[in-house]
Amino acid sequence: MSPSPQYSLPKDERLHGKKDIANLLANGKFRTCMNIRYCFVRDNGLPFSRIMVSVPKKLFKRAVKRNTLKRRIRESYRLQKHLLPEGCGTDIMFVYSSKEISESAAIFSAIGRILNDISNEIRKD
């Protein structure tokens, strides 16, 4: 049984490429919610949003812990990406900023708040 297309996260929806990342960092709005710092820029020229997830090696030396946190963040986004308005492509970067590993439920609620905040910001403009 494959997941429905609404809840998938294909490679197209992952932010990559020096130009796109540089544009996000140069023109994006930075904010913080709980243990996650995020940056977003709207109107990426695509009909879908793209994300990038980062967990600093400075905070977690072991790759297993970094990968666990990245997986939890991606999973939370994947299940809640419907909160963003359709057709308005947004580039988002999530950076985990705490020295402790949060539970999946805490990350899920933080990502939900972040997506609601971004959605409200897009609708306001």
N, C-alpha and C positions, 0 to 999 in steps of 0.2 A: 504494500500500500504506500503510494507516494504522497507527500504533503501537497495540499492544495496550492495553486500558484500564488494566492494571496499571502501565504505564510512562508514563502520561500525567500532565499537571499542569494540570487544568482551573482555571478562574477561581475556582471555589468553594474550592479549596485554597490560595488566596492570601489572606494576612491583610491586611485593610483595614478602615478605619473607626476613628474616634477612640476610641470606647469600648473596642473590642477591643484596640487598641494600648496604650491607657492601662492596661488591666487587666494586660496582659502585662508592661509595665514596672514596675508597682506590685507585682505578686505573683510575678513570675517569678524563677527562679534563674539567676544569671549565672555563666558559666564561660568558659574559653579553651582552645582546642586549636590548636596551631601558629599560623597567621596569622589565625584566625577566632575572634572573640568571639561567644558565643551566649547567648541567654536563652530559657528555655522555661517554660511553665506547662501543667500537665495538666488534663484535664477541661474542655474548652472548650464542652461541651454538644452537641457534634456527633459523628457517628460517624467522622469523618475528621480528619486533622491539617491545619493550615494553616501556611504559612511566609511570612516576609517577609525580603527580602534588601536589605542596605544597604552601599554602598561610599562612604565619605565623600569629598566634593568637596575637602576639605582635603588629602587624601592624593593624589588624582588629579584634576588640573584638567581634563584632557581627557575629554569624555564617552565617547569611543570606548574608552578604557581602563576606565572605570567600567563601561560596558555589557558589555565582554568578561568582566570578573570576575564580574559579576552573572549573566551567561549561564552561565559555568562552574559557579558555585555551584548555580544552579537545576537545571542538567543533572545534576550529581552527586547532588543530592537526589532528583530524579525517578527516577534509576536505582536508588537505594538505599532508597527510602521503605518498602519491604517489611520493612526491619529493625525498624521501629516496630511495637508490638503493634496488632492490628486492633481496631477498635471503641472504642479509648480516644483520644478527640480531644485532640490536643496542639497548642498554638500555639508556634511557634518563630521566633525572629528571629536571622538570621545577620548579623554585621557584620564586614566585612573590615578588618583592622587593621595591615597591613604596607605599607610604602612601595614594595615591589617586587611585580611581577606574578608570581604563582606559576604553575607549569605545571599543566595540567589534571589530571595524575596525582596531584600533591601535594594539590590541592584535593579530588579524589575520595577519597583516603585520609583526609583530615582530616574530611570530611563523614561518611564511614563510621564513624570513631571517635566523632564527636559523636552520631550516631544510635544507636550501640551504648550509649554512656554514658546517653543519655536513656531508652533502652529498659530498661536495668538499673535506673535510678532509678524508673521507673514500676512495674516488676515488684516492686521492693523494698517499695514502699508498700502 
